Amino acid sequence: MLDCFKCLDLKKTGIFAAGVLFGTAGIRLLSSKDAKKVYTNCTAAVLRARECVMKTANTIQENAEDIYEEAKMINEEREAQAQASEDEEASSAC
């Protein structure tokens, strides 16, 4: 039974040591010049994508404003026509 606990302890220690080694290698890899170049290119791509999305959003917003203004004009024209009809009906009733 004691041998199993020693085996588990060695296994846990080995896993911990492998994790430390992997972490250290990972930090070196992530801080290398090649990795920095990849990060820079990825960031540049994100900035380009952001610019494209912002242009599209601005276009959509401008179109929505145009649609809103045209809809207001249509409603104002309909209201004016309705008022003119009411005025005609009132004058013909007299």
C-alpha positions as CSV (number, residue, x, y, z in Angstrom):
1,M,0.0,0.0,0.0
2,L,2.8,2.3,0.8
3,D,4.4,1.6,-2.5
4,C,1.3,2.9,-4.3
5,F,1.5,6.2,-2.4
6,K,5.2,6.6,-3.4
7,C,4.3,5.8,-7.0
8,L,1.5,8.4,-6.9
9,D,3.9,10.9,-5.3
10,L,6.5,10.3,-8.0
11,K,3.9,10.5,-10.7
12,K,2.6,13.8,-9.3
13,T,6.2,15.1,-9.0
14,G,6.9,14.1,-12.6
15,I,3.8,15.8,-13.9
16,F,4.7,18.9,-11.9
17,A,8.2,18.9,-13.3
18,A,7.0,18.4,-16.8
19,G,4.5,21.3,-16.4
20,V,7.3,23.6,-15.1
21,L,9.5,22.6,-18.0
22,F,6.7,23.1,-20.6
23,G,5.8,26.4,-19.0
24,T,9.4,27.7,-19.2
25,A,9.7,26.5,-22.8
26,G,6.4,28.1,-23.6
27,I,7.4,31.5,-22.1
28,R,10.6,31.4,-24.1
29,L,8.7,30.5,-27.3
30,L,6.0,33.2,-26.7
31,S,8.6,35.9,-26.1
32,S,10.8,35.1,-29.1
33,K,11.4,37.5,-32.1
34,D,9.4,35.2,-34.4
35,A,6.4,35.2,-32.0
36,K,6.6,39.0,-31.7
37,K,6.4,39.1,-35.5
38,V,3.4,36.9,-35.5
39,Y,1.7,39.0,-32.8
40,T,2.4,42.2,-34.8
41,N,1.0,40.7,-38.0
42,C,-2.1,39.5,-36.2
43,T,-2.6,42.9,-34.6
44,A,-2.3,44.6,-37.9
45,A,-4.9,42.2,-39.4
46,V,-7.3,42.9,-36.6
47,L,-6.8,46.7,-37.1
48,R,-7.6,46.3,-40.8
49,A,-10.7,44.2,-40.0
50,R,-11.8,46.8,-37.5
51,E,-11.5,49.6,-40.1
52,C,-13.5,47.5,-42.6
53,V,-16.2,46.9,-40.0
54,M,-16.3,50.5,-39.0
55,K,-16.7,51.6,-42.6
56,T,-19.6,49.1,-43.0
57,A,-21.2,50.3,-39.8
58,N,-21.0,54.0,-40.9
59,T,-22.6,53.1,-44.3
60,I,-25.4,51.3,-42.6
61,Q,-25.9,54.2,-40.2
62,E,-26.0,56.7,-43.1
63,N,-28.5,54.6,-45.0
64,A,-30.7,54.2,-41.9
65,E,-30.7,58.0,-41.4
66,D,-31.7,58.5,-45.1
67,I,-34.5,56.0,-44.7
68,Y,-35.7,57.7,-41.6
69,E,-35.8,61.1,-43.2
70,E,-37.6,59.8,-46.3
71,A,-40.1,58.0,-44.1
72,K,-40.7,61.3,-42.1
73,M,-41.3,63.1,-45.4
74,I,-43.8,60.5,-46.6
75,N,-45.7,60.8,-43.4
76,E,-45.7,64.6,-43.6
77,E,-47.0,64.4,-47.2
78,R,-49.8,62.0,-46.2
79,E,-50.7,64.2,-43.2
80,A,-50.9,67.2,-45.5
81,Q,-53.1,65.3,-48.0
82,A,-55.3,64.1,-45.2
83,Q,-55.7,67.7,-43.9
84,A,-56.5,68.9,-47.4
85,S,-59.2,66.2,-47.8
86,E,-60.7,67.2,-44.5
87,D,-60.7,70.8,-45.5
88,E,-62.4,70.0,-48.8
89,E,-65.0,67.9,-47.1
90,A,-65.7,70.7,-44.6
91,S,-66.0,73.3,-47.3
92,S,-68.2,71.2,-49.5
93,A,-70.5,70.4,-46.6
94,C,-71.2,74.1,-46.1
